[in-house]
Amino acid sequence: MSITTRFCALCGKTINESVFCSDCSIEAHPQRIVRLRQCSKCGTIYHANKKVTMGVEDFLKQTFGENTQADITSFVCKYCNPQQYRANVQLRGFDFNERVLGPYAEYVKEVITKKEGTDMHFANAGKAFDFVREFRKTHDCTFKKTSSLVTQRKDGKKVYRPTFLLRKKD
């Protein structure tokens, strides 16, 4: 019966299993640090300006493998930035409640109740239009779209903000 002895490939120490001893394993496989950003308002994690839809540990393991550590910095994402909204949806003649928004609630930055009705500021104009389309399927209302000039960029292009009016039919 022969007894085989294993040695570390780097330093030559006697080891039980693996290729490297515990000291050399750290040197041979350094820990990777991945920079992530977390919104301080909503808690969403971003990597390379894209939302991370799973847990941080699972994301790091799946994307970068073992020996990966996260460096998380705090910021305010574009959906939570209080000064920016991309579209306005006006509901007139409808009683507003949070259930009306459904899956679009995360894109609404502000809800303003006025005597005329409810105004909702959306962070994403495409999602605002999707909400309007879904709302019109389930409610009998008239639809009107207008745009207002917000600013003009340095290259001369004008930037407009759409307003979608949904008025209940009489």
N, CA and C atoms as an extended XYZ file, in Angstrom:
510
Properties=species:S:1:pos:R:3:atomname:S:1:resname:S:1:resid:I:1 pbc="F F F"
N         0.845       -1.163        0.000 N   MET     1
C         0.000        0.000        0.000 CA  MET     1
C         0.895        1.232        0.000 C   MET     1
N         0.732        2.062       -1.003 N   SER     2
C         1.573        3.253       -1.088 CA  SER     2
C         0.785        4.471       -0.619 C   SER     2
N         1.454        5.310        0.082 N   ILE     3
C         0.852        6.548        0.578 CA  ILE     3
C         1.364        7.674       -0.311 C   ILE     3
N         0.439        8.390       -0.918 N   THR     4
C         0.841        9.504       -1.773 CA  THR     4
C         0.786       10.788       -0.967 C   THR     4
N         1.793       11.570       -1.133 N   THR     5
C         1.872       12.851       -0.451 CA  THR     5
C         1.702       13.945       -1.488 C   THR     5
N         0.894       14.916       -1.135 N   ARG     6
C         0.667       16.039       -2.050 CA  ARG     6
C         1.442       17.245       -1.540 C   ARG     6
N         1.941       18.031       -2.501 N   PHE     7
C         2.706       19.228       -2.174 CA  PHE     7
C         2.077       20.436       -2.837 C   PHE     7
N         2.226       21.588       -2.199 N   CYS     8
C         1.732       22.854       -2.761 CA  CYS     8
C         2.541       23.170       -4.015 C   CYS     8
N         1.867       23.584       -5.073 N   ALA     9
C         2.525       23.860       -6.350 CA  ALA     9
C         3.400       25.106       -6.297 C   ALA     9
N         3.156       26.002       -5.346 N   LEU    10
C         3.950       27.231       -5.276 CA  LEU    10
C         5.087       27.161       -4.259 C   LEU    10
N         4.766       26.745       -3.015 N   CYS    11
C         5.795       26.809       -1.974 CA  CYS    11
C         6.368       25.447       -1.577 C   CYS    11
N         5.693       24.350       -1.929 N   GLY    12
C         6.207       23.015       -1.633 CA  GLY    12
C         5.767       22.441       -0.300 C   GLY    12
N         4.904       23.114        0.455 N   LYS    13
C         4.407       22.586        1.727 CA  LYS    13
C         3.568       21.340        1.481 C   LYS    13
N         3.537       20.457        2.473 N   THR    14
C         2.707       19.260        2.391 CA  THR    14
C         1.249       19.656        2.626 C   THR    14
N         0.365       19.165        1.742 N   ILE    15
C        -1.059       19.501        1.850 CA  ILE    15
C        -1.898       18.238        1.754 C   ILE    15
N        -3.139       18.312        2.202 N   ASN    16
C        -4.040       17.155        2.167 CA  ASN    16
C        -4.805       17.070        0.857 C   ASN    16
N        -5.298       18.174        0.383 N   GLU    17
C        -6.078       18.191       -0.854 CA  GLU    17
C        -5.836       19.511       -1.565 C   GLU    17
N        -6.427       19.690       -2.726 N   SER    18
C        -6.291       20.900       -3.527 CA  SER    18
C        -4.914       20.958       -4.174 C   SER    18
N        -4.631       22.067       -4.826 N   VAL    19
C        -3.356       22.233       -5.519 CA  VAL    19
C        -2.443       23.163       -4.734 C   VAL    19
N        -3.057       24.105       -3.983 N   PHE    20
C        -2.290       25.089       -3.228 CA  PHE    20
C        -2.583       24.962       -1.740 C   PHE    20
N        -1.621       25.366       -0.910 N   CYS    21
C        -1.874       25.442        0.525 CA  CYS    21
C        -2.737       26.676        0.789 C   CYS    21
N        -3.220       26.825        1.998 N   SER    22
C        -4.132       27.931        2.302 CA  SER    22
C        -3.464       29.297        2.114 C   SER    22
N        -2.174       29.402        2.408 N   ASP    23
C        -1.470       30.679        2.240 CA  ASP    23
C        -1.320       31.043        0.762 C   ASP    23
N        -0.935       30.074       -0.061 N   CYS    24
C        -0.708       30.335       -1.484 CA  CYS    24
C        -2.010       30.440       -2.273 C   CYS    24
N        -3.066       29.839       -1.762 N   SER    25
C        -4.360       29.891       -2.448 CA  SER    25
C        -4.855       31.329       -2.561 C   SER    25
N        -4.637       32.112       -1.518 N   ILE    26
C        -5.053       33.517       -1.531 CA  ILE    26
C        -4.247       34.299       -2.563 C   ILE    26
N        -2.945       34.005       -2.664 N   GLU    27
C        -2.102       34.689       -3.645 CA  GLU    27
C        -2.424       34.256       -5.074 C   GLU    27
N        -2.698       32.977       -5.261 N   ALA    28
C        -2.964       32.451       -6.601 CA  ALA    28
C        -4.329       32.882       -7.127 C   ALA    28
N        -5.284       33.025       -6.240 N   HIS    29
C        -6.638       33.430       -6.627 CA  HIS    29
C        -7.037       34.678       -5.850 C   HIS    29
N        -6.542       35.842       -6.258 N   PRO    30
C        -6.875       37.061       -5.517 CA  PRO    30
C        -8.373       37.356       -5.613 C   PRO    30
N        -8.847       38.054       -4.591 N   GLN    31
C       -10.264       38.369       -4.538 CA  GLN    31
C       -10.569       39.538       -5.468 C   GLN    31
N       -11.584       39.370       -6.300 N   ARG    32
C       -11.999       40.405       -7.242 CA  ARG    32
C       -12.982       41.332       -6.533 C   ARG    32
N       -12.833       42.629       -6.758 N   ILE    33
C       -13.750       43.612       -6.178 CA  ILE    33
C       -14.564       44.225       -7.309 C   ILE    33
N       -15.883       44.111       -7.198 N   VAL    34
C       -16.802       44.632       -8.205 CA  VAL    34
C       -17.479       45.864       -7.639 C   VAL    34
N       -17.502       46.928       -8.418 N   ARG    35
C       -18.135       48.163       -7.978 CA  ARG    35
C       -19.619       48.144       -8.343 C   ARG    35
N       -20.455       48.278       -7.330 N   LEU    36
C       -21.900       48.354       -7.507 CA  LEU    36
C       -22.388       49.675       -6.940 C   LEU    36
N       -23.542       50.116       -7.429 N   ARG    37
C       -24.139       51.342       -6.909 CA  ARG    37
C       -25.543       51.020       -6.408 C   ARG    37
N       -25.901       51.614       -5.261 N   GLN    38
C       -27.215       51.378       -4.678 CA  GLN    38
C       -27.920       52.711       -4.478 C   GLN    38
N       -29.170       52.777       -4.966 N   CYS    39
C       -29.962       53.987       -4.797 CA  CYS    39
C       -30.312       54.137       -3.319 C   CYS    39
N       -30.037       55.304       -2.764 N   SER    40
C       -30.301       55.529       -1.348 CA  SER    40
C       -31.790       55.696       -1.054 C   SER    40
N       -32.598       55.958       -2.072 N   LYS    41
C       -34.039       56.144       -1.861 CA  LYS    41
C       -34.810       54.841       -2.022 C   LYS    41
N       -34.624       54.132       -3.140 N   CYS    42
C       -35.430       52.928       -3.407 CA  CYS    42
C       -34.679       51.635       -3.113 C   CYS    42
N       -33.346       51.691       -2.950 N   GLY    43
C       -32.575       50.503       -2.614 CA  GLY    43
C       -32.173       49.635       -3.790 C   GLY    43
N       -32.473       50.052       -5.017 N   THR    44
C       -32.139       49.264       -6.200 CA  THR    44
C       -30.627       49.234       -6.400 C   THR    44
N       -30.105       48.058       -6.750 N   ILE    45
C       -28.671       47.882       -6.999 CA  ILE    45
C       -28.422       47.966       -8.503 C   ILE    45
N       -27.355       48.684       -8.892 N   TYR    46
C       -26.986       48.835      -10.297 CA  TYR    46
C       -25.544       48.386      -10.501 C   TYR    46
N       -25.296       47.725      -11.649 N   HIS    47
C       -23.940       47.399      -12.082 CA  HIS    47
C       -23.834       47.819      -13.540 C   HIS    47
N       -22.873       48.643      -13.867 N   ALA    48
C       -22.674       49.166      -15.226 CA  ALA    48
C       -23.963       49.817      -15.738 C   ALA    48
N       -24.595       50.609      -14.894 N   ASN    49
C       -25.829       51.352      -15.199 CA  ASN    49
C       -27.005       50.460      -15.570 C   ASN    49
N       -26.996       49.209      -15.134 N   LYS    50
C       -28.114       48.297      -15.359 CA  LYS    50
C       -28.583       47.762      -14.014 C   LYS    50
N       -29.900       47.579      -13.889 N   LYS    51
C       -30.470       47.070      -12.645 CA  LYS    51
C       -30.043       45.631      -12.411 C   LYS    51
N       -29.708       45.331      -11.162 N   VAL    52
C       -29.431       43.963      -10.744 CA  VAL    52
C       -30.741       43.431      -10.179 C   VAL    52
N       -31.303       42.411      -10.824 N   THR    53
C       -32.637       41.941      -10.449 CA  THR    53
C       -32.620       40.834       -9.401 C   THR    53
N       -31.449       40.315       -9.057 N   MET    54
C       -31.364       39.251       -8.048 CA  MET    54
C       -30.580       39.777       -6.857 C   MET    54
N       -30.411       38.970       -5.852 N   GLY    55
C       -29.634       39.356       -4.682 CA  GLY    55
C       -28.177       39.604       -5.042 C   GLY    55
N       -27.510       40.426       -4.247 N   VAL    56
C       -26.121       40.801       -4.535 CA  VAL    56
C       -25.211       39.573       -4.537 C   VAL    56
N       -25.349       38.699       -3.531 N   GLU    57
C       -24.482       37.520       -3.453 CA  GLU    57
C       -24.689       36.603       -4.662 C   GLU    57
N       -25.953       36.383       -5.018 N   ASP    58
C       -26.249       35.532       -6.177 CA  ASP    58
C       -25.714       36.149       -7.464 C   ASP    58
N       -25.870       37.465       -7.606 N   PHE    59
C       -25.377       38.162       -8.798 CA  PHE    59
C       -23.864       38.033       -8.919 C   PHE    59
N       -23.146       38.249       -7.810 N   LEU    60
C       -21.686       38.164       -7.835 CA  LEU    60
C       -21.225       36.748       -8.176 C   LEU    60
N       -21.864       35.743       -7.574 N   LYS    61
C       -21.485       34.352       -7.835 CA  LYS    61
C       -21.756       33.963       -9.279 C   LYS    61
N       -22.939       34.344       -9.777 N   GLN    62
C       -23.325       33.961      -11.136 CA  GLN    62
C       -22.503       34.678      -12.199 C   GLN    62
N       -22.235       35.956      -11.981 N   THR    63
C       -21.572       36.764      -12.996 CA  THR    63
C       -20.053       36.673      -12.930 C   THR    63
N       -19.495       36.692      -11.726 N   PHE    64
C       -18.045       36.779      -11.584 CA  PHE    64
C       -17.408       35.561      -10.926 C   PHE    64
N       -18.204       34.626      -10.441 N   GLY    65
C       -17.668       33.426       -9.812 CA  GLY    65
C       -17.320       33.644       -8.349 C   GLY    65
N       -16.571       32.671       -7.805 N   GLU    66
C       -16.177       32.724       -6.395 CA  GLU    66
C       -15.126       33.815       -6.168 C   GLU    66
N       -14.822       34.065       -4.911 N   ASN    67
C       -13.818       35.063       -4.505 CA  ASN    67
C       -14.106       36.441       -5.084 C   ASN    67
N       -15.343       36.873       -5.008 N   THR    68
C       -15.723       38.188       -5.503 CA  THR    68
C       -16.369       38.963       -4.372 C   THR    68
N       -15.954       40.201       -4.239 N   GLN    69
C       -16.481       41.057       -3.189 CA  GLN    69
C       -17.084       42.296       -3.835 C   GLN    69
N       -18.108       42.865       -3.212 N   ALA    70
C       -18.784       44.037       -3.768 CA  ALA    70
C       -18.378       45.291       -3.015 C   ALA    70
N       -18.093       46.341       -3.776 N   ASP    71
C       -17.867       47.672       -3.218 CA  ASP    71
C       -19.089       48.498       -3.614 C   ASP    71
N       -19.975       48.755       -2.659 N   ILE    72
C       -21.251       49.409       -2.960 CA  ILE    72
C       -21.180       50.877       -2.562 C   ILE    72
N       -21.431       51.753       -3.553 N   THR    73
C       -21.498       53.185       -3.289 CA  THR    73
C       -22.945       53.641       -3.407 C   THR    73
N       -23.258       54.706       -2.699 N   SER    74
C       -24.630       55.205       -2.653 CA  SER    74
C       -24.815       56.351       -3.645 C   SER    74
N       -25.998       56.407       -4.269 N   PHE    75
C       -26.352       57.498       -5.167 CA  PHE    75
C       -27.865       57.541       -5.275 C   PHE    75
N       -28.406       58.515       -5.991 N   VAL    76
C       -29.844       58.596       -6.230 CA  VAL    76
C       -30.077       58.284       -7.703 C   VAL    76
N       -30.862       57.231       -7.977 N   CYS    77
C       -31.082       56.799       -9.357 CA  CYS    77
C       -31.986       57.773      -10.102 C   CYS    77
N       -32.059       57.601      -11.422 N   LYS    78
C       -32.835       58.522      -12.245 CA  LYS    78
C       -34.324       58.433      -11.966 C   LYS    78
N       -34.779       57.295      -11.416 N   TYR    79
C       -36.196       57.158      -11.104 CA  TYR    79
C       -36.559       57.877       -9.805 C   TYR    79
N       -35.582       58.069       -8.926 N   CYS    80
C       -35.852       58.696       -7.631 CA  CYS    80
C       -35.424       60.155       -7.567 C   CYS    80
N       -34.701       60.636       -8.569 N   ASN    81
C       -34.250       62.020       -8.563 CA  ASN    81
C       -35.474       62.936       -8.586 C   ASN    81
N       -35.674       63.719       -7.540 N   PRO    82
C       -36.922       64.477       -7.431 CA  PRO    82
C       -37.066       65.603       -8.445 C   PRO    82
N       -36.005       66.026       -9.094 N   GLN    83
C       -36.104       67.151      -10.011 CA  GLN    83
C       -36.377       66.733      -11.445 C   GLN    83
N       -36.347       65.476      -11.734 N   GLN    84
C       -36.529       65.053      -13.115 CA  GLN    84
C       -37.755       64.175      -13.259 C   GLN    84
N       -38.641       64.572      -14.143 N   TYR    85
C       -39.702       63.673      -14.572 CA  TYR    85
C       -39.851       63.850      -16.066 C   TYR    85
N       -40.167       62.769      -16.748 N   ARG    86
C       -40.147       62.747      -18.206 CA  ARG    86
C       -41.522       62.897      -18.842 C   ARG    86
N       -42.592       62.622      -18.087 N   ALA    87
C       -43.934       62.723      -18.659 CA  ALA    87
C       -44.934       63.032      -17.556 C   ALA    87
N       -46.051       63.633      -17.966 N   ASN    88
C       -47.112       63.984      -17.039 CA  ASN    88
C       -48.393       63.304      -17.511 C   ASN    88
N       -49.079       62.621      -16.611 N   VAL    89
C       -50.366       62.001      -16.924 CA  VAL    89
C       -51.417       62.681      -16.058 C   VAL    89
N       -52.457       63.199      -16.714 N   GLN    90
C       -53.524       63.894      -16.004 CA  GLN    90
C       -54.790       63.045      -16.052 C   GLN    90
N       -55.332       62.718      -14.892 N   LEU    91
C       -56.600       61.998      -14.793 CA  LEU    91
C       -57.673       62.998      -14.379 C   LEU    91
N       -58.714       63.117      -15.183 N   ARG    92
C       -59.798       64.054      -14.899 CA  ARG    92
C       -61.113       63.291      -14.828 C   ARG    92
N       -61.821       63.451      -13.703 N   GLY    93
C       -63.117       62.809      -13.530 CA  GLY    93
C       -63.036       61.412      -12.940 C   GLY    93
N       -61.845       60.953      -12.587 N   PHE    94
C       -61.670       59.627      -11.989 CA  PHE    94
C       -61.238       59.785      -10.538 C   PHE    94
N       -61.696       58.873       -9.687 N   ASP    95
C       -61.209       58.826       -8.312 CA  ASP    95
C       -59.876       58.088       -8.324 C   ASP    95
N       -58.850       58.726       -7.805 N   PHE    96
C       -57.512       58.135       -7.844 CA  PHE    96
C       -57.250       57.333       -6.577 C   PHE    96
N       -56.658       56.153       -6.744 N   ASN    97
C       -56.084       55.400       -5.634 CA  ASN    97
C       -54.835       54.693       -6.160 C   ASN    97
N       -54.025       54.208       -5.264 N   GLU    98
C       -52.739       53.604       -5.647 CA  GLU    98
C       -52.911       52.361       -6.525 C   GLU    98
N       -54.043       51.664       -6.407 N   ARG    99
C       -54.258       50.453       -7.201 CA  ARG    99
C       -54.366       50.759       -8.689 C   ARG    99
N       -54.728       52.000       -9.028 N   VAL   100
C       -54.848       52.391      -10.440 CA  VAL   100
C       -53.502       52.228      -11.140 C   VAL   100
N       -52.427       52.518      -10.433 N   LEU   101
C       -51.088       52.475      -11.033 CA  LEU   101
C       -50.612       51.054      -11.299 C   LEU   101
N       -50.946       50.136      -10.430 N   GLY   102
C       -50.534       48.743      -10.610 CA  GLY   102
C       -49.026       48.611      -10.740 C   GLY   102
N       -48.534       47.938      -11.792 N   PRO   103
C       -47.093       47.721      -11.933 CA  PRO   103
C       -46.316       48.985      -12.317 C   PRO   103
N       -47.014       50.070      -12.613 N   TYR   104
C       -46.338       51.307      -13.014 CA  TYR   104
C       -46.035       52.215      -11.825 C   TYR   104
N       -46.381       51.799      -10.623 N   ALA   105
C       -46.189       52.630       -9.432 CA  ALA   105
C       -44.723       52.993       -9.208 C   ALA   105
N       -43.807       52.100       -9.567 N   GLU   106
C       -42.390       52.384       -9.333 CA  GLU   106
C       -41.848       53.496      -10.239 C   GLU   106
N       -42.554       53.803      -11.319 N   TYR   107
C       -42.101       54.840      -12.242 CA  TYR   107
C       -42.725       56.204      -11.945 C   TYR   107
N       -43.651       56.261      -11.013 N   VAL   108
C       -44.303       57.526      -10.669 CA  VAL   108
C       -43.470       58.232       -9.615 C   VAL   108
N       -43.058       59.448       -9.931 N   LYS   109
C       -42.235       60.220       -9.017 CA  LYS   109
C       -43.077       61.017       -8.038 C   LYS   109
N       -44.220       61.504       -8.511 N   GLU   110
C       -45.037       62.371       -7.670 CA  GLU   110
C       -46.492       62.286       -8.121 C   GLU   110
N       -47.398       62.299       -7.167 N   VAL   111
C       -48.833       62.343       -7.444 CA  VAL   111
C       -49.367       63.623       -6.822 C   VAL   111
N       -49.976       64.463       -7.663 N   ILE   112
C       -50.506       65.748       -7.201 CA  ILE   112
C       -52.021       65.726       -7.370 C   ILE   112
N       -52.734       65.942       -6.271 N   THR   113
C       -54.193       65.982       -6.323 CA  THR   113
C       -54.632       67.438       -6.380 C   THR   113
N       -55.398       67.762       -7.415 N   LYS   114
C       -55.917       69.116       -7.610 CA  LYS   114
C       -57.434       69.042       -7.630 C   LYS   114
N       -58.087       70.193       -7.645 N   LYS   115
C       -59.550       70.166       -7.701 CA  LYS   115
C       -60.039       69.658       -9.060 C   LYS   115
N       -59.244       69.823      -10.119 N   GLU   116
C       -59.617       69.336      -11.453 CA  GLU   116
C       -59.454       67.825      -11.577 C   GLU   116
N       -58.548       67.254      -10.799 N   GLY   117
C       -58.256       65.825      -10.891 CA  GLY   117
C       -56.876       65.519      -10.343 C   GLY   117
N       -56.250       64.495      -10.877 N   THR   118
C       -54.951       64.034      -10.385 CA  THR   118
C       -53.903       64.144      -11.481 C   THR   118
N       -52.729       64.662      -11.121 N   ASP   119
C       -51.576       64.702      -12.017 CA  ASP   119
C       -50.530       63.733      -11.486 C   ASP   119
N       -49.944       62.956      -12.390 N   MET   120
C       -48.891       62.020      -12.015 CA  MET   120
C       -47.660       62.307      -12.859 C   MET   120
N       -46.534       62.478      -12.203 N   HIS   121
C       -45.273       62.714      -12.898 CA  HIS   121
C       -44.536       61.386      -13.004 C   HIS   121
N       -44.272       60.957      -14.231 N   PHE   122
C       -43.588       59.689      -14.495 CA  PHE   122
C       -42.114       59.946      -14.789 C   PHE   122
N       -41.253       59.053      -14.316 N   ALA   123
C       -39.815       59.147      -14.563 CA  ALA   123
C       -39.451       58.668      -15.958 C   ALA   123
N       -40.346       57.928      -16.601 N   ASN   124
C       -40.067       57.348      -17.908 CA  ASN   124
C       -41.270       57.600      -18.810 C   ASN   124
N       -41.062       58.301      -19.925 N   ALA   125
C       -42.166       58.643      -20.829 CA  ALA   125
C       -42.763       57.400      -21.474 C   ALA   125
N       -41.955       56.421      -21.782 N   GLY   126
C       -42.456       55.182      -22.377 CA  GLY   126
C       -43.380       54.439      -21.426 C   GLY   126
N       -43.004       54.391      -20.159 N   LYS   127
C       -43.846       53.730      -19.159 CA  LYS   127
C       -45.128       54.526      -18.930 C   LYS   127
N       -45.055       55.844      -19.034 N   ALA   128
C       -46.263       56.666      -18.907 CA  ALA   128
C       -47.234       56.339      -20.032 C   ALA   128
N       -46.717       56.204      -21.252 N   PHE   129
C       -47.582       55.868      -22.381 CA  PHE   129
C       -48.158       54.456      -22.236 C   PHE   129
N       -47.343       53.523      -21.726 N   ASP   130
C       -47.838       52.167      -21.469 CA  ASP   130
C       -48.976       52.194      -20.447 C   ASP   130
N       -48.815       53.012      -19.397 N   PHE   131
C       -49.869       53.149      -18.390 CA  PHE   131
C       -51.147       53.697      -19.021 C   PHE   131
N       -51.005       54.726      -19.865 N   VAL   132
C       -52.164       55.334      -20.527 CA  VAL   132
C       -52.877       54.298      -21.395 C   VAL   132
N       -52.127       53.515      -22.137 N   ARG   133
C       -52.709       52.492      -23.001 CA  ARG   133
C       -53.487       51.458      -22.181 C   ARG   133
N       -52.902       50.993      -21.076 N   GLU   134
C       -53.576       50.017      -20.215 CA  GLU   134
C       -54.812       50.627      -19.552 C   GLU   134
N       -54.707       51.878      -19.129 N   PHE   135
C       -55.823       52.559      -18.463 CA  PHE   135
C       -56.999       52.717      -19.421 C   PHE   135
N       -56.707       53.048      -20.676 N   ARG   136
C       -57.767       53.238      -21.675 CA  ARG   136
C       -58.485       51.935      -22.010 C   ARG   136
N       -57.814       50.808      -21.854 N   LYS   137
C       -58.454       49.516      -22.114 CA  LYS   137
C       -59.546       49.210      -21.092 C   LYS   137
N       -59.356       49.680      -19.864 N   THR   138
C       -60.284       49.333      -18.788 CA  THR   138
C       -61.236       50.460      -18.398 C   THR   138
N       -61.012       51.674      -18.902 N   HIS   139
C       -61.853       52.812      -18.536 CA  HIS   139
C       -62.351       53.517      -19.798 C   HIS   139
N       -63.559       54.031      -19.727 N   ASP   140
C       -64.158       54.771      -20.836 CA  ASP   140
C       -63.744       56.235      -20.700 C   ASP   140
N       -62.804       56.676      -21.533 N   CYS   141
C       -62.289       58.036      -21.398 CA  CYS   141
C       -61.803       58.575      -22.736 C   CYS   141
N       -61.680       59.911      -22.800 N   THR   142
C       -61.087       60.550      -23.975 CA  THR   142
C       -59.603       60.736      -23.703 C   THR   142
N       -58.832       60.794      -24.783 N   PHE   143
C       -57.380       60.862      -24.672 CA  PHE   143
C       -56.869       62.033      -25.498 C   PHE   143
N       -55.943       62.778      -24.916 N   LYS   144
C       -55.319       63.881      -25.637 CA  LYS   144
C       -53.847       63.935      -25.230 C   LYS   144
N       -52.976       64.094      -26.227 N   LYS   145
C       -51.540       64.189      -25.954 CA  LYS   145
C       -51.036       65.549      -26.402 C   LYS   145
N       -50.323       66.218      -25.506 N   THR   146
C       -49.662       67.481      -25.835 CA  THR   146
C       -48.215       67.383      -25.373 C   THR   146
N       -47.388       68.277      -25.880 N   SER   147
C       -45.986       68.315      -25.466 CA  SER   147
C       -45.600       69.746      -25.158 C   SER   147
N       -44.795       69.912      -24.127 N   SER   148
C       -44.319       71.247      -23.778 CA  SER   148
C       -42.792       71.262      -23.843 C   SER   148
N       -42.250       72.373      -24.306 N   LEU   149
C       -40.804       72.522      -24.436 CA  LEU   149
C       -40.187       72.645      -23.044 C   LEU   149
N       -39.199       71.801      -22.757 N   VAL   150
C       -38.546       71.811      -21.454 CA  VAL   150
C       -37.233       72.573      -21.521 C   VAL   150
N       -36.419       72.246      -22.519 N   THR   151
C       -35.111       72.885      -22.659 CA  THR   151
C       -34.591       72.666      -24.071 C   THR   151
N       -33.478       73.287      -24.342 N   GLN   152
C       -32.799       73.079      -25.612 CA  GLN   152
C       -31.371       72.668      -25.290 C   GLN   152
N       -30.935       71.531      -25.850 N   ARG   153
C       -29.601       71.021      -25.568 CA  ARG   153
C       -28.541       71.868      -26.263 C   ARG   153
N       -27.285       71.616      -25.920 N   LYS   154
C       -26.173       72.367      -26.499 CA  LYS   154
C       -26.066       72.180      -28.004 C   LYS   154
N       -26.470       70.995      -28.489 N   ASP   155
C       -26.397       70.740      -29.926 CA  ASP   155
C       -27.582       71.344      -30.682 C   ASP   155
N       -28.460       72.045      -29.985 N   GLY   156
C       -29.576       72.731      -30.628 CA  GLY   156
C       -30.874       71.951      -30.651 C   GLY   156
N       -30.837       70.700      -30.235 N   LYS   157
C       -32.050       69.884      -30.253 CA  LYS   157
C       -32.962       70.280      -29.092 C   LYS   157
N       -34.248       70.413      -29.401 N   LYS   158
C       -35.221       70.799      -28.385 CA  LYS   158
C       -35.736       69.558      -27.667 C   LYS   158
N       -35.901       69.678      -26.357 N   VAL   159
C       -36.368       68.568      -25.532 CA  VAL   159
C       -37.779       68.891      -25.055 C   VAL   159
N       -38.712       67.975      -25.343 N   TYR   160
C       -40.113       68.164      -24.987 CA  TYR   160
C       -40.535       67.152      -23.931 C   TYR   160
N       -41.524       67.556      -23.108 N   ARG   161
C       -42.109       66.665      -22.113 CA  ARG   161
C       -43.563       66.419      -22.496 C   ARG   161
N       -43.940       65.157      -22.732 N   PRO   162
C       -45.328       64.878      -23.117 CA  PRO   162
C       -46.277       64.938      -21.916 C   PRO   162
N       -47.495       65.384      -22.190 N   THR   163
C       -48.571       65.364      -21.202 CA  THR   163
C       -49.720       64.569      -21.799 C   THR   163
N       -50.174       63.570      -21.071 N   PHE   164
C       -51.283       62.728      -21.514 CA  PHE   164
C       -52.502       63.055      -20.659 C   PHE   164
N       -53.579       63.487      -21.298 N   LEU   165
C       -54.812       63.816      -20.588 CA  LEU   165
C       -55.814       62.689      -20.788 C   LEU   165
N       -56.324       62.159      -19.697 N   LEU   166
C       -57.362       61.128      -19.725 CA  LEU   166
C       -58.589       61.696      -19.014 C   LEU   166
N       -59.631       62.010      -19.795 N   ARG   167
C       -60.835       62.624      -19.243 CA  ARG   167
C       -61.995       61.637      -19.345 C   ARG   167
N       -62.706       61.474      -18.234 N   LYS   168
C       -63.845       60.553      -18.194 CA  LYS   168
C       -64.944       61.056      -19.115 C   LYS   168
N       -65.501       60.128      -19.920 N   LYS   169
C       -66.598       60.508      -20.815 CA  LYS   169
C       -67.862       60.720      -19.998 C   LYS   169
N       -68.663       61.686      -20.433 N   ASP   170
C       -69.906       61.995      -19.703 CA  ASP   170
C       -70.948       60.941      -19.857 C   ASP   170
